[in-house]
Amino acid sequence: MLFKTLFTHWFNIEWLKKMLGLVTDWFGLRKAHRLRDDTTKIIPRSVNYHFTRQCNYQCGFCFHTAKTSFVMPIQEAKNGLKMLKDAGMEKVNFSGGEPFLPERGKYLGELVRYCKQDLQLPSVTIVSNGSLIREYWFKKFGEFLDILAISCDSFDEDTNKVIGRGQGNRNHVKKLMEIRDWCHKYRVAFKINTVVNTYNLHEDMTKEISVLNPVRWKVFQCLLLEGENVGKDALRQAETFYINDDEFQFFLDRHKSVSSLVPESNKKIQKCYLILDEYMRFLNCQEGSKKPSPSILDIGVANALDQSGFDEVMFYRRGGVYKWSKAGMKLDW
């Protein structure tokens, strides 16, 4: 009887997940502390480059709003990316705003090609709302892209429109399905990002996510940042979208059977993401706003990182390093 109980407990999926999490945390902490012992410099292994703030959507909770229309000249952007690679960057994630705006698609493609082909980065990824992506972009640049993440906050079109993910008669969910198929066709790993807020908090997405079968389903807690989506100088007022920690956990518990789910609480978002803005400045979000460093092009990567507010230990603890190159994934659909 005792053996049977132990055997059942051993193969309990939830228990195995917890044990794996503890092991991952331990190795992550060991690696982070080892890096900090060997050098005082932060290693920017994963960088999120928001090269544009412009967007065709009006998401009410957006915390990187269209304050400027500036986009770095492409050669200067390449110089900055080369500096980051030399400082230890292994993964770059291009984001916005919306990186696939019509006037930016070729620019984005050239940076993706440069990072994969010239810099030989293990991982090149993009986050997009998906509305402006066309198949011809995959034909030209798909081979250089590891992961494409599409933002999807609801599988109900009315909810998407309330949130601000809608434009004209476009069907956000239908477009999501189309992009998933293109990713399969051109061998790009498909990922979904969801921001949990008051309007989708009670939605059950288990069935739809299971059908789409992303390599990762990143689930974020709605975040408020002064000057971006809250406060007198903000372009958005997102207080009505905000959910507390218990509500966020409520959503996570409902979807605990989804194996690809990766939760990101506000605590993690604010401290362990390296965010580079359109001027190539690191944005320190630890105090509830975005405090920019000087540009890496002006003071170098190491000096800018010192002002980034980046928590390297938490980065490893949250699983910031994962199987992020499509070369190491099974993409046989």
Order of alpha helices (4+ residues) and beta strands (2+ residues): alpha-alpha-beta-alpha-beta-alpha-beta-alpha-beta-alpha-alpha-beta-alpha-beta-alpha-beta-alpha-beta-beta-beta-alpha-alpha-alpha
